[in-house]
Amino acid sequence: MRNTFDKAYYDRYYRNPKTRVFTPAVARRQATFIATYLKHLEIPITNILDIGCGVGTVLKTLGKEFPRAQTRGVEPSGYLCRRYGWVAGSVVDYRSDHPYDLVVCNDVLGYLNDKVCTKALANLAELSASVLFLGVLTREDYEICDQNRTDPQQWMRSAAWYRRRLTRHFVNVGGGLFLKKPLRVTVWHLDRIG
């Protein structure tokens, strides 16, 4: 599995238009979707943690969508911490004195083996006060994604593997959004997945 998240990695998967996984515009749309859904559910967002924030496009857009919210980017890449000023840390062991209203963890868990990923999911539950946005490549997704633009150095687990662990702490409301149990807002049952 990959253990180097250096400039070459981010140039390949984030910056080069011919090889990047998705464009900055897609990342901004993703953040706008997250914000719009949370505003629809009337979930107050006063602080946001993006753990494994990469180049920060999603976090910066969420900061614009929730201008009064405090934002924090955490990143294991020393290169990105130096370049963007992120806090050095890992989804497995990052700790906070307080949980966050919104925790974002996108394209991180696929780089962790099963045991470490299970610990990371438990840590995400500890860090989340209300909402988790989780994006992760599953075995099923790898069959349909553009494999030329996808880092193959990931653990390919089934969607069911993640769902079993997430349902201990969260309710899936679609679009990668998981609300922390017990629910603090009303979500109709047809809007829940699983």
MODELLER restraints for C-alpha pairs under 7 A, 6 or more apart:
rsr = mdl.restraints
at = mdl.atoms
rsr.add(forms.Gaussian(group=physical.xy_distance, feature=features.Distance(at['CA:1:A'], at['CA:111:A']), mean=6.50, stdev=0.5))
rsr.add(forms.Gaussian(group=physical.xy_distance, feature=features.Distance(at['CA:1:A'], at['CA:153:A']), mean=5.08, stdev=0.5))
rsr.add(forms.Gaussian(group=physical.xy_distance, feature=features.Distance(at['CA:1:A'], at['CA:154:A']), mean=6.00, stdev=0.5))
rsr.add(forms.Gaussian(group=physical.xy_distance, feature=features.Distance(at['CA:2:A'], at['CA:111:A']), mean=6.76, stdev=0.5))
rsr.add(forms.Gaussian(group=physical.xy_distance, feature=features.Distance(at['CA:2:A'], at['CA:153:A']), mean=5.62, stdev=0.5))
rsr.add(forms.Gaussian(group=physical.xy_distance, feature=features.Distance(at['CA:5:A'], at['CA:77:A']), mean=5.46, stdev=0.5))
rsr.add(forms.Gaussian(group=physical.xy_distance, feature=features.Distance(at['CA:6:A'], at['CA:77:A']), mean=6.73, stdev=0.5))
rsr.add(forms.Gaussian(group=physical.xy_distance, feature=features.Distance(at['CA:6:A'], at['CA:79:A']), mean=5.75, stdev=0.5))
rsr.add(forms.Gaussian(group=physical.xy_distance, feature=features.Distance(at['CA:7:A'], at['CA:79:A']), mean=6.60, stdev=0.5))
rsr.add(forms.Gaussian(group=physical.xy_distance, feature=features.Distance(at['CA:12:A'], at['CA:19:A']), mean=5.83, stdev=0.5))
rsr.add(forms.Gaussian(group=physical.xy_distance, feature=features.Distance(at['CA:12:A'], at['CA:20:A']), mean=5.92, stdev=0.5))
rsr.add(forms.Gaussian(group=physical.xy_distance, feature=features.Distance(at['CA:13:A'], at['CA:19:A']), mean=6.06, stdev=0.5))
rsr.add(forms.Gaussian(group=physical.xy_distance, feature=features.Distance(at['CA:13:A'], at['CA:20:A']), mean=4.04, stdev=0.5))
rsr.add(forms.Gaussian(group=physical.xy_distance, feature=features.Distance(at['CA:13:A'], at['CA:21:A']), mean=5.45, stdev=0.5))
rsr.add(forms.Gaussian(group=physical.xy_distance, feature=features.Distance(at['CA:14:A'], at['CA:20:A']), mean=4.75, stdev=0.5))
rsr.add(forms.Gaussian(group=physical.xy_distance, feature=features.Distance(at['CA:14:A'], at['CA:21:A']), mean=6.45, stdev=0.5))
rsr.add(forms.Gaussian(group=physical.xy_distance, feature=features.Distance(at['CA:19:A'], at['CA:149:A']), mean=5.39, stdev=0.5))
rsr.add(forms.Gaussian(group=physical.xy_distance, feature=features.Distance(at['CA:20:A'], at['CA:149:A']), mean=6.01, stdev=0.5))
rsr.add(forms.Gaussian(group=physical.xy_distance, feature=features.Distance(at['CA:21:A'], at['CA:149:A']), mean=5.20, stdev=0.5))
rsr.add(forms.Gaussian(group=physical.xy_distance, feature=features.Distance(at['CA:21:A'], at['CA:150:A']), mean=6.24, stdev=0.5))
rsr.add(forms.Gaussian(group=physical.xy_distance, feature=features.Distance(at['CA:24:A'], at['CA:57:A']), mean=6.60, stdev=0.5))
rsr.add(forms.Gaussian(group=physical.xy_distance, feature=features.Distance(at['CA:27:A'], at['CA:57:A']), mean=6.22, stdev=0.5))
rsr.add(forms.Gaussian(group=physical.xy_distance, feature=features.Distance(at['CA:27:A'], at['CA:58:A']), mean=5.58, stdev=0.5))
rsr.add(forms.Gaussian(group=physical.xy_distance, feature=features.Distance(at['CA:28:A'], at['CA:57:A']), mean=6.49, stdev=0.5))
rsr.add(forms.Gaussian(group=physical.xy_distance, feature=features.Distance(at['CA:28:A'], at['CA:58:A']), mean=5.80, stdev=0.5))
rsr.add(forms.Gaussian(group=physical.xy_distance, feature=features.Distance(at['CA:28:A'], at['CA:61:A']), mean=5.94, stdev=0.5))
rsr.add(forms.Gaussian(group=physical.xy_distance, feature=features.Distance(at['CA:31:A'], at['CA:58:A']), mean=5.28, stdev=0.5))
rsr.add(forms.Gaussian(group=physical.xy_distance, feature=features.Distance(at['CA:31:A'], at['CA:61:A']), mean=6.03, stdev=0.5))
rsr.add(forms.Gaussian(group=physical.xy_distance, feature=features.Distance(at['CA:31:A'], at['CA:62:A']), mean=5.69, stdev=0.5))
rsr.add(forms.Gaussian(group=physical.xy_distance, feature=features.Distance(at['CA:35:A'], at['CA:62:A']), mean=6.74, stdev=0.5))
rsr.add(forms.Gaussian(group=physical.xy_distance, feature=features.Distance(at['CA:35:A'], at['CA:65:A']), mean=6.37, stdev=0.5))
rsr.add(forms.Gaussian(group=physical.xy_distance, feature=features.Distance(at['CA:45:A'], at['CA:69:A']), mean=6.32, stdev=0.5))
rsr.add(forms.Gaussian(group=physical.xy_distance, feature=features.Distance(at['CA:45:A'], at['CA:101:A']), mean=5.41, stdev=0.5))
rsr.add(forms.Gaussian(group=physical.xy_distance, feature=features.Distance(at['CA:45:A'], at['CA:102:A']), mean=6.65, stdev=0.5))
rsr.add(forms.Gaussian(group=physical.xy_distance, feature=features.Distance(at['CA:46:A'], at['CA:68:A']), mean=6.61, stdev=0.5))
rsr.add(forms.Gaussian(group=physical.xy_distance, feature=features.Distance(at['CA:46:A'], at['CA:69:A']), mean=4.18, stdev=0.5))
rsr.add(forms.Gaussian(group=physical.xy_distance, feature=features.Distance(at['CA:46:A'], at['CA:70:A']), mean=6.30, stdev=0.5))
rsr.add(forms.Gaussian(group=physical.xy_distance, feature=features.Distance(at['CA:46:A'], at['CA:101:A']), mean=6.43, stdev=0.5))
rsr.add(forms.Gaussian(group=physical.xy_distance, feature=features.Distance(at['CA:47:A'], at['CA:69:A']), mean=4.72, stdev=0.5))
rsr.add(forms.Gaussian(group=physical.xy_distance, feature=features.Distance(at['CA:47:A'], at['CA:70:A']), mean=4.54, stdev=0.5))
rsr.add(forms.Gaussian(group=physical.xy_distance, feature=features.Distance(at['CA:47:A'], at['CA:71:A']), mean=5.77, stdev=0.5))
rsr.add(forms.Gaussian(group=physical.xy_distance, feature=features.Distance(at['CA:47:A'], at['CA:100:A']), mean=5.56, stdev=0.5))
rsr.add(forms.Gaussian(group=physical.xy_distance, feature=features.Distance(at['CA:47:A'], at['CA:101:A']), mean=5.62, stdev=0.5))
rsr.add(forms.Gaussian(group=physical.xy_distance, feature=features.Distance(at['CA:47:A'], at['CA:102:A']), mean=6.63, stdev=0.5))
rsr.add(forms.Gaussian(group=physical.xy_distance, feature=features.Distance(at['CA:48:A'], at['CA:69:A']), mean=6.76, stdev=0.5))
rsr.add(forms.Gaussian(group=physical.xy_distance, feature=features.Distance(at['CA:48:A'], at['CA:70:A']), mean=6.17, stdev=0.5))
rsr.add(forms.Gaussian(group=physical.xy_distance, feature=features.Distance(at['CA:48:A'], at['CA:71:A']), mean=4.75, stdev=0.5))
rsr.add(forms.Gaussian(group=physical.xy_distance, feature=features.Distance(at['CA:48:A'], at['CA:72:A']), mean=6.28, stdev=0.5))
rsr.add(forms.Gaussian(group=physical.xy_distance, feature=features.Distance(at['CA:48:A'], at['CA:100:A']), mean=5.81, stdev=0.5))
rsr.add(forms.Gaussian(group=physical.xy_distance, feature=features.Distance(at['CA:48:A'], at['CA:101:A']), mean=6.21, stdev=0.5))
rsr.add(forms.Gaussian(group=physical.xy_distance, feature=features.Distance(at['CA:48:A'], at['CA:102:A']), mean=4.86, stdev=0.5))
rsr.add(forms.Gaussian(group=physical.xy_distance, feature=features.Distance(at['CA:48:A'], at['CA:103:A']), mean=5.88, stdev=0.5))
rsr.add(forms.Gaussian(group=physical.xy_distance, feature=features.Distance(at['CA:49:A'], at['CA:71:A']), mean=5.98, stdev=0.5))
rsr.add(forms.Gaussian(group=physical.xy_distance, feature=features.Distance(at['CA:49:A'], at['CA:72:A']), mean=4.94, stdev=0.5))
rsr.add(forms.Gaussian(group=physical.xy_distance, feature=features.Distance(at['CA:49:A'], at['CA:73:A']), mean=6.08, stdev=0.5))
rsr.add(forms.Gaussian(group=physical.xy_distance, feature=features.Distance(at['CA:49:A'], at['CA:100:A']), mean=6.34, stdev=0.5))
rsr.add(forms.Gaussian(group=physical.xy_distance, feature=features.Distance(at['CA:49:A'], at['CA:102:A']), mean=6.34, stdev=0.5))
rsr.add(forms.Gaussian(group=physical.xy_distance, feature=features.Distance(at['CA:49:A'], at['CA:103:A']), mean=4.77, stdev=0.5))
rsr.add(forms.Gaussian(group=physical.xy_distance, feature=features.Distance(at['CA:49:A'], at['CA:104:A']), mean=6.14, stdev=0.5))
rsr.add(forms.Gaussian(group=physical.xy_distance, feature=features.Distance(at['CA:50:A'], at['CA:59:A']), mean=6.27, stdev=0.5))
rsr.add(forms.Gaussian(group=physical.xy_distance, feature=features.Distance(at['CA:50:A'], at['CA:72:A']), mean=6.33, stdev=0.5))
rsr.add(forms.Gaussian(group=physical.xy_distance, feature=features.Distance(at['CA:50:A'], at['CA:73:A']), mean=5.00, stdev=0.5))
rsr.add(forms.Gaussian(group=physical.xy_distance, feature=features.Distance(at['CA:50:A'], at['CA:74:A']), mean=6.19, stdev=0.5))
rsr.add(forms.Gaussian(group=physical.xy_distance, feature=features.Distance(at['CA:50:A'], at['CA:103:A']), mean=5.81, stdev=0.5))
rsr.add(forms.Gaussian(group=physical.xy_distance, feature=features.Distance(at['CA:50:A'], at['CA:104:A']), mean=4.50, stdev=0.5))
rsr.add(forms.Gaussian(group=physical.xy_distance, feature=features.Distance(at['CA:50:A'], at['CA:105:A']), mean=6.05, stdev=0.5))
rsr.add(forms.Gaussian(group=physical.xy_distance, feature=features.Distance(at['CA:51:A'], at['CA:73:A']), mean=6.08, stdev=0.5))
rsr.add(forms.Gaussian(group=physical.xy_distance, feature=features.Distance(at['CA:51:A'], at['CA:74:A']), mean=4.68, stdev=0.5))
rsr.add(forms.Gaussian(group=physical.xy_distance, feature=features.Distance(at['CA:51:A'], at['CA:75:A']), mean=6.14, stdev=0.5))
rsr.add(forms.Gaussian(group=physical.xy_distance, feature=features.Distance(at['CA:51:A'], at['CA:91:A']), mean=6.11, stdev=0.5))
rsr.add(forms.Gaussian(group=physical.xy_distance, feature=features.Distance(at['CA:51:A'], at['CA:104:A']), mean=6.15, stdev=0.5))
rsr.add(forms.Gaussian(group=physical.xy_distance, feature=features.Distance(at['CA:51:A'], at['CA:105:A']), mean=5.33, stdev=0.5))
rsr.add(forms.Gaussian(group=physical.xy_distance, feature=features.Distance(at['CA:52:A'], at['CA:74:A']), mean=5.69, stdev=0.5))
rsr.add(forms.Gaussian(group=physical.xy_distance, feature=features.Distance(at['CA:52:A'], at['CA:75:A']), mean=4.58, stdev=0.5))
rsr.add(forms.Gaussian(group=physical.xy_distance, feature=features.Distance(at['CA:52:A'], at['CA:76:A']), mean=6.76, stdev=0.5))
rsr.add(forms.Gaussian(group=physical.xy_distance, feature=features.Distance(at['CA:52:A'], at['CA:105:A']), mean=6.22, stdev=0.5))
rsr.add(forms.Gaussian(group=physical.xy_distance, feature=features.Distance(at['CA:52:A'], at['CA:106:A']), mean=6.94, stdev=0.5))
rsr.add(forms.Gaussian(group=physical.xy_distance, feature=features.Distance(at['CA:52:A'], at['CA:108:A']), mean=6.18, stdev=0.5))
rsr.add(forms.Gaussian(group=physical.xy_distance, feature=features.Distance(at['CA:53:A'], at['CA:59:A']), mean=7.00, stdev=0.5))
rsr.add(forms.Gaussian(group=physical.xy_distance, feature=features.Distance(at['CA:53:A'], at['CA:73:A']), mean=5.66, stdev=0.5))
rsr.add(forms.Gaussian(group=physical.xy_distance, feature=features.Distance(at['CA:53:A'], at['CA:74:A']), mean=6.12, stdev=0.5))
rsr.add(forms.Gaussian(group=physical.xy_distance, feature=features.Distance(at['CA:53:A'], at['CA:75:A']), mean=5.91, stdev=0.5))
rsr.add(forms.Gaussian(group=physical.xy_distance, feature=features.Distance(at['CA:54:A'], at['CA:75:A']), mean=6.71, stdev=0.5))
rsr.add(forms.Gaussian(group=physical.xy_distance, feature=features.Distance(at['CA:54:A'], at['CA:80:A']), mean=6.99, stdev=0.5))
rsr.add(forms.Gaussian(group=physical.xy_distance, feature=features.Distance(at['CA:63:A'], at['CA:69:A']), mean=6.69, stdev=0.5))
rsr.add(forms.Gaussian(group=physical.xy_distance, feature=features.Distance(at['CA:63:A'], at['CA:71:A']), mean=6.54, stdev=0.5))
rsr.add(forms.Gaussian(group=physical.xy_distance, feature=features.Distance(at['CA:73:A'], at['CA:86:A']), mean=5.16, stdev=0.5))
rsr.add(forms.Gaussian(group=physical.xy_distance, feature=features.Distance(at['CA:73:A'], at['CA:87:A']), mean=6.16, stdev=0.5))
rsr.add(forms.Gaussian(group=physical.xy_distance, feature=features.Distance(at['CA:74:A'], at['CA:86:A']), mean=5.48, stdev=0.5))
rsr.add(forms.Gaussian(group=physical.xy_distance, feature=features.Distance(at['CA:74:A'], at['CA:87:A']), mean=4.68, stdev=0.5))
rsr.add(forms.Gaussian(group=physical.xy_distance, feature=features.Distance(at['CA:74:A'], at['CA:88:A']), mean=5.76, stdev=0.5))
rsr.add(forms.Gaussian(group=physical.xy_distance, feature=features.Distance(at['CA:74:A'], at['CA:89:A']), mean=5.65, stdev=0.5))
rsr.add(forms.Gaussian(group=physical.xy_distance, feature=features.Distance(at['CA:75:A'], at['CA:81:A']), mean=6.56, stdev=0.5))
rsr.add(forms.Gaussian(group=physical.xy_distance, feature=features.Distance(at['CA:75:A'], at['CA:86:A']), mean=6.19, stdev=0.5))
rsr.add(forms.Gaussian(group=physical.xy_distance, feature=features.Distance(at['CA:75:A'], at['CA:87:A']), mean=6.21, stdev=0.5))
rsr.add(forms.Gaussian(group=physical.xy_distance, feature=features.Distance(at['CA:75:A'], at['CA:88:A']), mean=5.26, stdev=0.5))
rsr.add(forms.Gaussian(group=physical.xy_distance, feature=features.Distance(at['CA:75:A'], at['CA:89:A']), mean=5.45, stdev=0.5))
rsr.add(forms.Gaussian(group=physical.xy_distance, feature=features.Distance(at['CA:75:A'], at['CA:90:A']), mean=6.46, stdev=0.5))
rsr.add(forms.Gaussian(group=physical.xy_distance, feature=features.Distance(at['CA:76:A'], at['CA:88:A']), mean=5.51, stdev=0.5))
rsr.add(forms.Gaussian(group=physical.xy_distance, feature=features.Distance(at['CA:76:A'], at['CA:89:A']), mean=5.05, stdev=0.5))
rsr.add(forms.Gaussian(group=physical.xy_distance, feature=features.Distance(at['CA:76:A'], at['CA:90:A']), mean=5.39, stdev=0.5))
rsr.add(forms.Gaussian(group=physical.xy_distance, feature=features.Distance(at['CA:80:A'], at['CA:86:A']), mean=6.95, stdev=0.5))
rsr.add(forms.Gaussian(group=physical.xy_distance, feature=features.Distance(at['CA:81:A'], at['CA:87:A']), mean=6.31, stdev=0.5))
rsr.add(forms.Gaussian(group=physical.xy_distance, feature=features.Distance(at['CA:81:A'], at['CA:88:A']), mean=6.24, stdev=0.5))
rsr.add(forms.Gaussian(group=physical.xy_distance, feature=features.Distance(at['CA:91:A'], at['CA:120:A']), mean=5.49, stdev=0.5))
rsr.add(forms.Gaussian(group=physical.xy_distance, feature=features.Distance(at['CA:92:A'], at['CA:116:A']), mean=6.95, stdev=0.5))
rsr.add(forms.Gaussian(group=physical.xy_distance, feature=features.Distance(at['CA:92:A'], at['CA:119:A']), mean=6.03, stdev=0.5))
rsr.add(forms.Gaussian(group=physical.xy_distance, feature=features.Distance(at['CA:92:A'], at['CA:120:A']), mean=4.23, stdev=0.5))
rsr.add(forms.Gaussian(group=physical.xy_distance, feature=features.Distance(at['CA:92:A'], at['CA:123:A']), mean=6.29, stdev=0.5))
rsr.add(forms.Gaussian(group=physical.xy_distance, feature=features.Distance(at['CA:99:A'], at['CA:126:A']), mean=6.84, stdev=0.5))
rsr.add(forms.Gaussian(group=physical.xy_distance, feature=features.Distance(at['CA:99:A'], at['CA:127:A']), mean=4.58, stdev=0.5))
rsr.add(forms.Gaussian(group=physical.xy_distance, feature=features.Distance(at['CA:99:A'], at['CA:128:A']), mean=5.26, stdev=0.5))
rsr.add(forms.Gaussian(group=physical.xy_distance, feature=features.Distance(at['CA:99:A'], at['CA:129:A']), mean=5.13, stdev=0.5))
rsr.add(forms.Gaussian(group=physical.xy_distance, feature=features.Distance(at['CA:100:A'], at['CA:127:A']), mean=6.00, stdev=0.5))
rsr.add(forms.Gaussian(group=physical.xy_distance, feature=features.Distance(at['CA:100:A'], at['CA:128:A']), mean=5.19, stdev=0.5))
rsr.add(forms.Gaussian(group=physical.xy_distance, feature=features.Distance(at['CA:100:A'], at['CA:129:A']), mean=5.28, stdev=0.5))
rsr.add(forms.Gaussian(group=physical.xy_distance, feature=features.Distance(at['CA:101:A'], at['CA:128:A']), mean=6.25, stdev=0.5))
rsr.add(forms.Gaussian(group=physical.xy_distance, feature=features.Distance(at['CA:101:A'], at['CA:129:A']), mean=4.96, stdev=0.5))
rsr.add(forms.Gaussian(group=physical.xy_distance, feature=features.Distance(at['CA:101:A'], at['CA:130:A']), mean=4.94, stdev=0.5))
rsr.add(forms.Gaussian(group=physical.xy_distance, feature=features.Distance(at['CA:101:A'], at['CA:131:A']), mean=6.07, stdev=0.5))
rsr.add(forms.Gaussian(group=physical.xy_distance, feature=features.Distance(at['CA:102:A'], at['CA:128:A']), mean=6.50, stdev=0.5))
rsr.add(forms.Gaussian(group=physical.xy_distance, feature=features.Distance(at['CA:102:A'], at['CA:130:A']), mean=6.32, stdev=0.5))
rsr.add(forms.Gaussian(group=physical.xy_distance, feature=features.Distance(at['CA:102:A'], at['CA:131:A']), mean=4.84, stdev=0.5))
rsr.add(forms.Gaussian(group=physical.xy_distance, feature=features.Distance(at['CA:102:A'], at['CA:132:A']), mean=5.83, stdev=0.5))
rsr.add(forms.Gaussian(group=physical.xy_distance, feature=features.Distance(at['CA:103:A'], at['CA:128:A']), mean=5.89, stdev=0.5))
rsr.add(forms.Gaussian(group=physical.xy_distance, feature=features.Distance(at['CA:103:A'], at['CA:131:A']), mean=6.30, stdev=0.5))
rsr.add(forms.Gaussian(group=physical.xy_distance, feature=features.Distance(at['CA:103:A'], at['CA:132:A']), mean=4.81, stdev=0.5))
rsr.add(forms.Gaussian(group=physical.xy_distance, feature=features.Distance(at['CA:103:A'], at['CA:133:A']), mean=6.18, stdev=0.5))
rsr.add(forms.Gaussian(group=physical.xy_distance, feature=features.Distance(at['CA:104:A'], at['CA:132:A']), mean=5.91, stdev=0.5))
rsr.add(forms.Gaussian(group=physical.xy_distance, feature=features.Distance(at['CA:104:A'], at['CA:133:A']), mean=4.73, stdev=0.5))
rsr.add(forms.Gaussian(group=physical.xy_distance, feature=features.Distance(at['CA:104:A'], at['CA:134:A']), mean=6.21, stdev=0.5))
rsr.add(forms.Gaussian(group=physical.xy_distance, feature=features.Distance(at['CA:105:A'], at['CA:133:A']), mean=6.18, stdev=0.5))
rsr.add(forms.Gaussian(group=physical.xy_distance, feature=features.Distance(at['CA:105:A'], at['CA:134:A']), mean=5.06, stdev=0.5))
rsr.add(forms.Gaussian(group=physical.xy_distance, feature=features.Distance(at['CA:105:A'], at['CA:135:A']), mean=6.43, stdev=0.5))
rsr.add(forms.Gaussian(group=physical.xy_distance, feature=features.Distance(at['CA:106:A'], at['CA:134:A']), mean=5.51, stdev=0.5))
rsr.add(forms.Gaussian(group=physical.xy_distance, feature=features.Distance(at['CA:106:A'], at['CA:135:A']), mean=4.31, stdev=0.5))
rsr.add(forms.Gaussian(group=physical.xy_distance, feature=features.Distance(at['CA:106:A'], at['CA:136:A']), mean=6.26, stdev=0.5))
rsr.add(forms.Gaussian(group=physical.xy_distance, feature=features.Distance(at['CA:107:A'], at['CA:135:A']), mean=5.53, stdev=0.5))
rsr.add(forms.Gaussian(group=physical.xy_distance, feature=features.Distance(at['CA:107:A'], at['CA:136:A']), mean=4.98, stdev=0.5))
rsr.add(forms.Gaussian(group=physical.xy_distance, feature=features.Distance(at['CA:107:A'], at['CA:137:A']), mean=6.91, stdev=0.5))
rsr.add(forms.Gaussian(group=physical.xy_distance, feature=features.Distance(at['CA:108:A'], at['CA:136:A']), mean=6.86, stdev=0.5))
rsr.add(forms.Gaussian(group=physical.xy_distance, feature=features.Distance(at['CA:109:A'], at['CA:117:A']), mean=6.06, stdev=0.5))
rsr.add(forms.Gaussian(group=physical.xy_distance, feature=features.Distance(at['CA:109:A'], at['CA:136:A']), mean=6.29, stdev=0.5))
rsr.add(forms.Gaussian(group=physical.xy_distance, feature=features.Distance(at['CA:110:A'], at['CA:136:A']), mean=6.23, stdev=0.5))
rsr.add(forms.Gaussian(group=physical.xy_distance, feature=features.Distance(at['CA:110:A'], at['CA:137:A']), mean=6.36, stdev=0.5))
rsr.add(forms.Gaussian(group=physical.xy_distance, feature=features.Distance(at['CA:110:A'], at['CA:154:A']), mean=5.00, stdev=0.5))
rsr.add(forms.Gaussian(group=physical.xy_distance, feature=features.Distance(at['CA:110:A'], at['CA:155:A']), mean=5.16, stdev=0.5))
rsr.add(forms.Gaussian(group=physical.xy_distance, feature=features.Distance(at['CA:110:A'], at['CA:156:A']), mean=6.80, stdev=0.5))
rsr.add(forms.Gaussian(group=physical.xy_distance, feature=features.Distance(at['CA:111:A'], at['CA:154:A']), mean=4.87, stdev=0.5))
rsr.add(forms.Gaussian(group=physical.xy_distance, feature=features.Distance(at['CA:111:A'], at['CA:155:A']), mean=6.08, stdev=0.5))
rsr.add(forms.Gaussian(group=physical.xy_distance, feature=features.Distance(at['CA:112:A'], at['CA:155:A']), mean=6.72, stdev=0.5))
rsr.add(forms.Gaussian(group=physical.xy_distance, feature=features.Distance(at['CA:113:A'], at['CA:155:A']), mean=6.42, stdev=0.5))
rsr.add(forms.Gaussian(group=physical.xy_distance, feature=features.Distance(at['CA:125:A'], at['CA:169:A']), mean=6.33, stdev=0.5))
rsr.add(forms.Gaussian(group=physical.xy_distance, feature=features.Distance(at['CA:129:A'], at['CA:180:A']), mean=6.64, stdev=0.5))
rsr.add(forms.Gaussian(group=physical.xy_distance, feature=features.Distance(at['CA:130:A'], at['CA:179:A']), mean=5.79, stdev=0.5))
rsr.add(forms.Gaussian(group=physical.xy_distance, feature=features.Distance(at['CA:130:A'], at['CA:180:A']), mean=5.04, stdev=0.5))
rsr.add(forms.Gaussian(group=physical.xy_distance, feature=features.Distance(at['CA:131:A'], at['CA:177:A']), mean=6.85, stdev=0.5))
rsr.add(forms.Gaussian(group=physical.xy_distance, feature=features.Distance(at['CA:131:A'], at['CA:178:A']), mean=5.70, stdev=0.5))
rsr.add(forms.Gaussian(group=physical.xy_distance, feature=features.Distance(at['CA:131:A'], at['CA:179:A']), mean=4.63, stdev=0.5))
rsr.add(forms.Gaussian(group=physical.xy_distance, feature=features.Distance(at['CA:131:A'], at['CA:180:A']), mean=5.81, stdev=0.5))
rsr.add(forms.Gaussian(group=physical.xy_distance, feature=features.Distance(at['CA:132:A'], at['CA:177:A']), mean=5.82, stdev=0.5))
rsr.add(forms.Gaussian(group=physical.xy_distance, feature=features.Distance(at['CA:132:A'], at['CA:178:A']), mean=5.07, stdev=0.5))
rsr.add(forms.Gaussian(group=physical.xy_distance, feature=features.Distance(at['CA:132:A'], at['CA:179:A']), mean=6.41, stdev=0.5))
rsr.add(forms.Gaussian(group=physical.xy_distance, feature=features.Distance(at['CA:133:A'], at['CA:176:A']), mean=5.37, stdev=0.5))
rsr.add(forms.Gaussian(group=physical.xy_distance, feature=features.Distance(at['CA:133:A'], at['CA:177:A']), mean=4.60, stdev=0.5))
rsr.add(forms.Gaussian(group=physical.xy_distance, feature=features.Distance(at['CA:133:A'], at['CA:178:A']), mean=6.26, stdev=0.5))
rsr.add(forms.Gaussian(group=physical.xy_distance, feature=features.Distance(at['CA:134:A'], at['CA:176:A']), mean=5.22, stdev=0.5))
rsr.add(forms.Gaussian(group=physical.xy_distance, feature=features.Distance(at['CA:134:A'], at['CA:177:A']), mean=6.54, stdev=0.5))
rsr.add(forms.Gaussian(group=physical.xy_distance, feature=features.Distance(at['CA:135:A'], at['CA:176:A']), mean=6.06, stdev=0.5))
rsr.add(forms.Gaussian(group=physical.xy_distance, feature=features.Distance(at['CA:138:A'], at['CA:156:A']), mean=5.49, stdev=0.5))
rsr.add(forms.Gaussian(group=physical.xy_distance, feature=features.Distance(at['CA:138:A'], at['CA:157:A']), mean=5.36, stdev=0.5))
rsr.add(forms.Gaussian(group=physical.xy_distance, feature=features.Distance(at['CA:138:A'], at['CA:158:A']), mean=5.33, stdev=0.5))
rsr.add(forms.Gaussian(group=physical.xy_distance, feature=features.Distance(at['CA:138:A'], at['CA:159:A']), mean=5.63, stdev=0.5))
rsr.add(forms.Gaussian(group=physical.xy_distance, feature=features.Distance(at['CA:139:A'], at['CA:156:A']), mean=4.63, stdev=0.5))
rsr.add(forms.Gaussian(group=physical.xy_distance, feature=features.Distance(at['CA:139:A'], at['CA:157:A']), mean=5.22, stdev=0.5))
rsr.add(forms.Gaussian(group=physical.xy_distance, feature=features.Distance(at['CA:139:A'], at['CA:158:A']), mean=5.08, stdev=0.5))
rsr.add(forms.Gaussian(group=physical.xy_distance, feature=features.Distance(at['CA:140:A'], at['CA:158:A']), mean=6.50, stdev=0.5))
rsr.add(forms.Gaussian(group=physical.xy_distance, feature=features.Distance(at['CA:169:A'], at['CA:180:A']), mean=5.98, stdev=0.5))
rsr.add(forms.Gaussian(group=physical.xy_distance, feature=features.Distance(at['CA:169:A'], at['CA:181:A']), mean=5.60, stdev=0.5))
rsr.add(forms.Gaussian(group=physical.xy_distance, feature=features.Distance(at['CA:170:A'], at['CA:178:A']), mean=5.51, stdev=0.5))
rsr.add(forms.Gaussian(group=physical.xy_distance, feature=features.Distance(at['CA:170:A'], at['CA:179:A']), mean=5.23, stdev=0.5))
rsr.add(forms.Gaussian(group=physical.xy_distance, feature=features.Distance(at['CA:170:A'], at['CA:180:A']), mean=4.52, stdev=0.5))
rsr.add(forms.Gaussian(group=physical.xy_distance, feature=features.Distance(at['CA:170:A'], at['CA:181:A']), mean=5.28, stdev=0.5))
rsr.add(forms.Gaussian(group=physical.xy_distance, feature=features.Distance(at['CA:171:A'], at['CA:178:A']), mean=5.30, stdev=0.5))
rsr.add(forms.Gaussian(group=physical.xy_distance, feature=features.Distance(at['CA:171:A'], at['CA:179:A']), mean=5.12, stdev=0.5))
rsr.add(forms.Gaussian(group=physical.xy_distance, feature=features.Distance(at['CA:171:A'], at['CA:180:A']), mean=6.50, stdev=0.5))
rsr.add(forms.Gaussian(group=physical.xy_distance, feature=features.Distance(at['CA:171:A'], at['CA:181:A']), mean=6.73, stdev=0.5))
rsr.add(forms.Gaussian(group=physical.xy_distance, feature=features.Distance(at['CA:171:A'], at['CA:192:A']), mean=6.98, stdev=0.5))
rsr.add(forms.Gaussian(group=physical.xy_distance, feature=features.Distance(at['CA:172:A'], at['CA:178:A']), mean=4.46, stdev=0.5))
rsr.add(forms.Gaussian(group=physical.xy_distance, feature=features.Distance(at['CA:172:A'], at['CA:179:A']), mean=6.51, stdev=0.5))
rsr.add(forms.Gaussian(group=physical.xy_distance, feature=features.Distance(at['CA:172:A'], at['CA:192:A']), mean=5.75, stdev=0.5))
rsr.add(forms.Gaussian(group=physical.xy_distance, feature=features.Distance(at['CA:172:A'], at['CA:193:A']), mean=5.34, stdev=0.5))
rsr.add(forms.Gaussian(group=physical.xy_distance, feature=features.Distance(at['CA:173:A'], at['CA:191:A']), mean=5.89, stdev=0.5))
rsr.add(forms.Gaussian(group=physical.xy_distance, feature=features.Distance(at['CA:173:A'], at['CA:192:A']), mean=4.57, stdev=0.5))
rsr.add(forms.Gaussian(group=physical.xy_distance, feature=features.Distance(at['CA:173:A'], at['CA:193:A']), mean=5.81, stdev=0.5))
rsr.add(forms.Gaussian(group=physical.xy_distance, feature=features.Distance(at['CA:174:A'], at['CA:192:A']), mean=6.89, stdev=0.5))
rsr.add(forms.Gaussian(group=physical.xy_distance, feature=features.Distance(at['CA:174:A'], at['CA:193:A']), mean=6.35, stdev=0.5))
